[in-house]
Amino acid sequence: MRYLTVIRHAKAVPGAIGVSDFDRPLAPRGQRQCRWLRERAADPRALGAFGPARVAVSPARRTRETFADALEGTPFVSASVVEPALYNGHRDVDAADVLEALRALDDGVSSLALVGHNPTVYEFVVAVAVTTPAALVQGRYPLAGAIVLALGDAGSLRGGPYDLVATFAPPD
């Protein structure tokens, strides 16, 4: 069974004069969220059960930091790539853009994952999931949240609909 895990970046510092949206780092709360997510990524009975995955990461600082602090070096990750098409700060990124980026990374055998931004991750999951996960009912994706969808067996990434398998969201 292959899986697709969609992760929203952890809490970043608010925008400030002189700091671009692209360069916003994680806040202390986001660093705590990453530690929480890392524990699950390292646990073969939690998020770790859905890897190893090839991971596409938005190039924004907060997504790269989320990947490094929460996932990098865990058994959940087999390979990673920074994917410019996932950053929605320069243009609107839609579900088709995300699917295209994942298809470029897909070897047809490995599980896949992405670390991206809201509203893109929300819209993508709603577009490809059989039903909207309860964690998304209010229209927002939880910070440092991971939603796992079943891709089925080896083969090309079709674009859904995929069954919800698991949801992970830090308590804070």
N, C-alpha and C positions, 0 to 999 in steps of 0.2 A: 504494500500500500504506500502510495506517495501522498504527501501532505503539502499544503500551502499555508504558511503562517504569515499573517499580516500584523505588523507591529507599528504602533504610533510611537514617535520619539517621547522621551521623558520630559518632564517640566523644564522649560528653559527660562532664563532671565527675561524680564520684560524688555521690549524695545527701548532704546535710549538714544539720545542725540549723539551722533558720531559712531554708532554701532549699527551696521546694516542688519536686516533681518537674517541674511545668510550667515552672518558671523555670531549670532547669539549663542552663548554657551549654556550648558545645563546649570540650573539653579541647585542649591543644596538639596531641595526636595527631589529634584530630578536625579541627583546622585544616589539618594536613598532608594528611589524607585528602581534604579538600575541594579543596585545590590539585591533587591528583592527579586527582580526578573532574572538576574544571573543565577541565583539559587535554584530557580525553577528550570533554567536552561541546562544546568549541570545535573539535574535530577532525572534519571531515566524513568521515573514514574510520574513525572510532570511534563513540562515543555520539552525536556530532553528526549522524551519518547517519540517525538515527531521529527527528529533529525536522523542522520545528519542532513543538513540543508545547504543548498547553494543560496547565498543571501545577496540581494540587491539593496544598496544603501544610498539614500539621497546624499548629495554632496554637502548639504548644509551642515554647519558645525554641530548643531544639536543632535542631528541624526547620526553623524559619524561618532560623536561621543557616546550616544546611546548604544550603538553597536559595540564600540570598544569596551565600554564599562559593563554592559549586560551580557554580551554574546561571544565576543572574540575569545578564542582559546578554549571554549567549552565544547563538549562532544556534539552539541546541537549544530555546530557550523562545520561544514566540509570545505567551503570556499566562499569568497566574498568578492564583490566588485562595487565600486562607487559608480552609481548610475545617474548622470546628469539629468536624464529625462524625468526623474522622480521629484525634482525640486520644483515646487509650485510658486516660487517667489517671482519668477520672471514671466511666467505665462500660466494659464489655467491648465492643469494636468487632469485628464479624465481617466475613466476606467480603461478605455482603449489604449491610452499611453502606457498605463501600468502593465497591462497585459502584453503589450509589445516589448517592454523592457524585460519582463519575466520570460517571455518566449526566447529572447536573445540569450538568456542565461541557462535555459532549460536544456538538459541533456537527455530528457525523456525517461530517466531512471531515478534520479535523485529527488528528494523533497526540495521545495523552494520556500524562500521567505523574502520579505522585504521590510525595510525600516523606512517609514515615510512620515507624511504630514497629514493633519486634518485640514480641510475636509476631504482630501484625495483618498485617504485610506478608508474613511467612512463610505464614500460614494462607491469605491471599488468593491468593498465587501457586500454592500447592498446590491450591487449589480451582478455579482457572481454567486452569491449564496442562495440556496433554495429558499430559506426564510431569513428574515433579519434577526440576527442574534439579539437576545434580551439586553445585552450590555450596550447596544446601540439604539435602543428604543427612543431615547430622548434626542437623537440626532447628533450626538457627539461620541467620538471614539475616546475611550479612557486613556489618559496619559500613561505611557509605558505599558499599554495593554496589548495583548497578543491574542488574536483570534485564529484558530486552526481549522482549516477546511480540508476535507478528503478529496484528493485528486483522482483516486483510483489507482490502478496499476500502471505500469510503464506505458508511455505513449506521449503524444504531443499535448501541450496545454491548450485546451479548447476554449476556455472562457466561461465555463459553468453550464448549468447550475451545479454547485458543489454543496455537499452536506456539511453542516457545522459539526465539528468533533470536540472542540474544547475552547474555553475562554479563560484567559489569565489576566487579572488586573490587580495592581498593587492596592492595598487598603487606603492609601492616602493620596 
